[in-house]
Amino acid sequence: MTPKQRDILLIPIPFTDLQAVKRRPVLVLSNDNYNESTDDIVVAAITSNIEEKQFGVLIEASDVQEGLLKRTSLIRADKIYTLNQQIIVKRFRRLKQETYRNVVNAIRTLIE
């Protein structure tokens, strides 16, 4: 399964000591052409710790186009990673286009 832009995926993230991993959600930022032509994806971290962050985008159940969002969460536009697609555990949601644009705008604010 090739992930699509706006997909919310579950991936294993290693602890800082690299001794264990915990599964965490991420949002696919990279476009579909990139995802299909490489082994990697570019993602932003998602957390259920919704304390206010300067580059965070709050998402609720109404922001999800496919699947269910169990908790209000925060997409961290300042936590961007490139990951190998082989580590994807599963795809379980898809963000609405309008909400994805908010994430892109938060990234622009961060880098401009």
C-alpha positions in Angstrom: 0.0 0.0 0.0 1.5 3.3 -1.1 0.4 6.1 1.3 -1.3 9.2 0.0 -0.8 12.8 1.0 -3.2 13.6 3.9 -3.2 10.0 5.2 -2.8 9.5 8.9 -0.6 6.5 9.5 0.6 4.6 12.5 4.3 4.1 12.7 6.8 2.8 15.3 8.9 5.6 16.8 12.0 4.7 18.8 12.7 6.0 22.3 15.8 8.2 22.6 17.7 5.3 24.1 16.8 3.2 21.0 15.9 0.2 23.3 12.2 0.3 22.6 9.6 1.7 20.3 6.1 3.1 20.6 3.5 3.4 17.9 2.6 6.9 17.1 0.4 8.6 14.4 1.8 10.8 11.7 0.4 12.9 8.8 1.7 12.3 5.3 2.9 15.6 3.9 4.7 14.4 0.8 2.8 14.4 -2.5 1.6 11.2 -4.1 4.2 11.3 -6.9 7.0 11.4 -4.4 5.4 8.6 -2.4 5.1 6.4 -5.4 8.6 7.1 -6.8 10.6 6.6 -3.6 10.8 4.3 -0.7 10.3 7.2 1.7 7.5 9.5 2.9 7.7 12.9 4.6 5.5 13.2 7.6 4.5 15.4 10.5 4.1 14.1 14.1 0.6 14.0 15.7 0.1 14.1 19.4 -2.9 13.8 21.7 -1.1 16.2 24.1 -2.9 19.3 23.0 -1.2 21.9 25.0 -0.8 25.0 22.8 2.2 25.0 20.5 3.2 27.8 18.2 3.3 25.6 15.1 0.6 23.1 16.1 -2.7 22.6 14.2 -5.6 21.3 16.3 -7.6 18.5 14.7 -11.0 17.2 15.8 -13.3 14.4 14.5 -14.8 16.9 12.0 -11.4 17.4 10.4 -11.2 13.8 9.2 -12.5 12.8 5.8 -12.1 9.0 6.3 -12.0 7.0 9.5 -12.7 8.2 13.0 -10.6 10.4 15.2 -11.0 9.2 18.8 -9.4 12.2 20.4 -8.8 15.8 19.7 -5.1 15.9 18.6 -2.4 18.3 17.5 -0.4 18.1 14.3 3.1 19.3 15.0 4.2 21.3 11.9 7.6 21.7 13.6 8.1 18.0 13.9 8.8 16.8 10.4 10.5 13.5 9.5 11.4 11.5 6.4 10.7 7.8 7.0 10.9 4.6 5.0 7.5 3.3 3.9 8.3 -0.2 5.1 7.9 0.9 8.8 4.2 1.8 8.3 2.0 -0.3 10.6 -1.3 0.8 9.2 -3.3 3.6 7.6 -6.3 4.5 9.6 -7.5 8.0 8.7 -7.4 10.7 6.0 -7.4 14.4 6.8 -9.8 16.8 5.0 -8.1 19.0 2.3 -9.1 22.2 4.2 -7.4 21.1 7.4 -4.3 19.9 5.4 -4.0 23.4 4.0 -3.9 24.7 7.6 -0.9 22.4 8.3 0.9 23.6 5.1 0.3 27.2 6.2 1.8 26.4 9.6 4.9 24.9 7.9 5.2 28.1 5.8 5.0 30.2 8.8 7.7 28.2 10.4 10.1 28.4 7.5 9.4 31.9 6.0 
